[in-house]
Amino acid sequence: MKLGILTALFDSQPLEDVADYVSELGYEAVELTTWMGSGHFDLDRAGSDAQYGRNLKKMLASRGLTISALSDHLSAQQVLPPNDASFDDWSPVTDKQEMFEYGRDHLLRTARAASDLEIPVVNGFFGSTVWGSWYTWPPKHLEIYNAGWDLFVERWNPILDEFAKLGVKFAHETHPTEIAYNITTAQMAVDKLDRDDWGFNFDPSHFMWQQIDPVIFVKTFGDRILHVHAKDFEVQEDEIRRDGVLSTGSWRNPRRAARYRVVGWGQVPWKRIITALLEVGYDYVMSYEHEDPVMSERDGAEKAAAYLRPLIVKEPMDPEAKHFWLV
């Protein structure tokens, strides 16, 4: 397993400088974003200049870094946009049909770039036109929510067909506000799409928020886990009595009962998770993502690397190897 980092936390800095910095901290891979406004991967240039991607990989390799994934969360989410203004800042269009077409086309451009650069996975969100109906009151909500799955299948199967042609897999990040947001709905997505050429970008913090044991997700979906985000989560015991886990307000609000944290500063059971990942055969990248409201991006990147490096297992047990056991 390798230690990686989502470079979006340093988006305002040149990638060369970021690569120098994170490689010195012990990171071995970078995850680059392609959505509108992101700064470390020029999707237009990648589509028109093959040398651009080769030069990018060469620059990173000179620092001992690979690209674990291209991530297009904000565009992919527009495949199933909500019927309000939530995504208007993430898209050049506001009409919902046009937004779907933009999100689909941008995501497929990302997949083509990943294919050209031999990057095996593109991370993103499925989106949800019916997220607000997950709670079954009024009773009509359940009917509306279930109907949303039909549109999900209609729009995502053709996208996944194109991914398959390109030899790239899409990894959905199971996340609150997505149509697949917990273990039950993730299984619904698996069943409804009925294909094995896609999987998940596993982020344990989103399960902690919902009071779900993330290890169960790992053991449930096994080889569908294509990429991992390393992000912690904290439920502040003194604040949860006030507002509960669904408290609203800015993510930087120190009185939020439930909040993201730097790895090692929350309640995610990292040793159990790494063990479970090894047991299901995951031996790829754990990519640090920074959304901590307490400390800076640099503090986060440094503390996450220091915490995770001793836990990263470089050589999983070979189940076929013969061993002499002392008993």
N, C-alpha and C positions, 0 to 999 in steps of 0.2 A: 504494500500500500504506500502511496505517496502523499506528501503534504502539499496542498495547492492553495491558491488564493484568488478570490474574485477581485480583479483590479479596479472595479468601478469605484471602490472607496477612495482611490487616488486618481479619479478621472481628470482632474485639472492639471495633472503633471504629465510630462512626456513619458511614454511607455518605456523608453530606454532607461530613464532615471528610476522608474518604478521597478523595472527588472533588476537593475543593479542592487537596489535596496532590499527587495524581497529575497533575492538569491543569497544575500549575505545573512539573512535571518534563518535560512535553511529551507525555504520553500523550493519545491521542485517542479511546480506546474502553475500555470496561470489560466484563469477562466476569463474570456474576453466577451464583452457585451456588444451587441450590434444594433440595439434599438435606437430610435431617433434621439439624437443629442448625446449619445455615448461617445467617449473620446479616444478609445484605444484600438478600435478596429474600423477601418473605412470600408464599409460594405460596397459602396459604389465603385471604389477603386479596385477592390478585390474582384469585382465582376468584370472589369474592363482591362485589368493589367495583371496577368498571371505572375509576373515577376514580383509584384508587391507582396503577395502571400509568401513566396519563397524567401524573400529578403526578411520578412517579419519572423519567420520560423528560424532562419539563420541567426538573426540577432538574438533571439531568445535562447537558442541552443548554445550560443557563445557564453551565456550566463548560466548554463546548466538547467535551462527551463524548457518544458514542453507546453503545449496548449491542451488542456484537459477537455475543454468544451467551448463552443460558442453559445452564448445565452441571449435569447430574444424575448424575454418575458413580457415586456410592455407591448410588443407587436403581436405576439401569439395570443395574448389575452383579448385582443380586438377581434379574433375569430368569432368569439361569442360575447359581444359587448353588452353591458346593461343598457336599459332604455332611459338613460339620463345623461348628464354631462360629465360623468366620472372620468372618462378617458379622453375628453376633448383636448387636454394639454399634451397627450401622448401621441396624437395623430394629426396629420395635416388636413383631415376631413372630419365633419361632424355628423353627416348622414350615416345612419347605422348600417345600411347595406354597403355603402362605400367604405365604411370603416372595416367591415368584415373583409372586403376585397383587398383593402390595403394591408390589413394584418396578415391575411393568407399569403399575399404576394411577397411581403417583406420576409415572412418566415421561410418561404421556399427559397428566396435569394440567400438567406442565411444557410439553409441546408446545402445549397449548391456550393457556397464558399467552403463549408465544412468538408464536403466531398472532395473538392479540389485540393484542400490542405491535409487530407487524410485524418481529419478529426472525427472520431466515431459518433459523437453525440451532440445534439443541440438541446439545450435546456429551455424551458418556458412554462407557460400556464395554458390550460385549456380555455380559461375564461368561463363565464356563466351569464346567460341572459336571465336566469331565474334565481340568482342567489338570494334575493330578498324574500323568496317564498319557501326557504328551507324550513322555517318554523310553521307548523300546521294550523295556525290560527290567523285569520278565519279559515274554516275548513276548505274553502276553494283553493287555498295556497297549495295543498297537496296535489291537486289536479294540475295546477299551473306548473309546479315543480317537476312532476313526472313528465309532462309534455315537453319540458326543456331538454330532456334526454334525447328525444327524437331529433331535434335540431343539432344537438351535439354529434350524434352519429352521422347525420347528413353532411355536416361540414368537415368533420375531422377524418372520416375514412378516405376521402379523396386526397387530403393533405398527406396522410400516412402512406398512401399509394405512391406519391411522388418521392417521399423520403426513402421508401424501399428501393425505388429505381436508382437512387443516388447512393445507396449503401450506407445511409446515415440513419440513426435512430433518434426519435424524439423522446425527451424525458420530461414528463409533467411533474411539476413541483406541487405536491399535495398541500394545500394552503387554505386557510380561511378566506372566504369570498370566491373560491373556485367551485365549479359544479362537483368536482371530486376533491373533497376537503378532509375526509377522515378515512378510516380503514373500510367502513361499509361502502361509502360512495366511491372509493378507489376501486373496490371489487366490482361495483356496478359498472364503472368505466371499462374494466377488463372484460366483463361479461358482454356488455353491449357492443363493444368494438370487435370482440371475438377474433383477435389476431395477436400474434406473439412478437411482432416487429416494432414494438415501442415499450417504454417502461417509465421509470420514475427517477426524478432528481430528489433524493431523500434528504429532507431537512428536519432533524428531530425537534427543533424548537417549535414548529407549528403543531406538533402533537402534544407537547407539554402544555401549551396554551389551552388545549381542549381537555386536559387531564387524561390523555391517552398515553399508554406505555409505548414509546417508539420502538422498543425491541419487538413488540408484537407485529408491527408493520414490517420490519426486516424479515422476520420469520415467515410472515404470510406471503410476501411477494418475492423473496429470494432473488432469483436471477433476473427479475425485472428491474432491479435496482441498478441503474446505469451510471449514476453519478451521485456524489454526496456533498451536501453543504454542511460545513462545521460552524454552527451558530448555537449559542446557548440561550436559555430562557429562565427567567426568574419570576416566581410568584411571591411578591412581598407580603409576608404574613401580617404585618401591621396595617397594610393598606387594603388587603382583600376583604377585611371586615367592613370596610367603608363602601366600596364600589363593586366588589366581585371581579371576576376575570373578564367581564365584558365592558369594563370601564372605558369611556371614550376620552377624546382630547388628543393633543399632540403626542407623538411617540417619545418626545423629549420631556414630557411632563413627569417630574420625579415622583408624583403621587399616583401614577398609574399602578394598579395592583399587579398587572401582568405586563412584562416588558422583556425585550431581547437583551442579551448580555454577551460580552466577550466569552469565548470558550474558557471554562474553568471558573467562571464567576456566577454561574447559575445553577440549575438543578438537573441538567441533562446528565444521565448516567453513562458517561463516555466509555468506561471500561466495558460495561455490559453491551453497549452498542457496537464497539469495535469487535468484541468477541462474536456477537451475532453476525456481523458483516462477514467476518472470516469464515464462520460456519456455513454461511450460504454461498460462499465462493467469491465474494466481492474482493477484488485485489486491484483496485484502481486508485482514484484520487479522493481525498477529503479536502474540499475547497473552502477555506475560511471566508465567511461573509460578515461584514461589520455593520451592525445596526444598534450599537450600544449607546444609550443616551447619556452615559456618565463619563466615558473617557474618549480621547481622541482616536482617530484612525490609526495613527502610528503606535500609540499605546496598545490599541487592540491587536494590531498585526504582530507586534513584538510579544505580547503576553500570550496570544493564541499559539504562536510558534513554540514558545518556551513550554507551554502546557502540553501541547499535542506531540511534540517530537519524541519524548520518552515513551509515549503510548503507541506510536505507529509501529506496526509489526511488519518487518521487512521480509520475513521468510515464514509464511504460513506452514503449518504442518502438512506434509504430503500424506494423504490418507492411504496411498498405495505403498508407501515405503515400509520396510521392515525395521522394527525397533526392538531393542532389548529393554524390557521393562523390569525395574527393580520392584519387588513386592515383599 
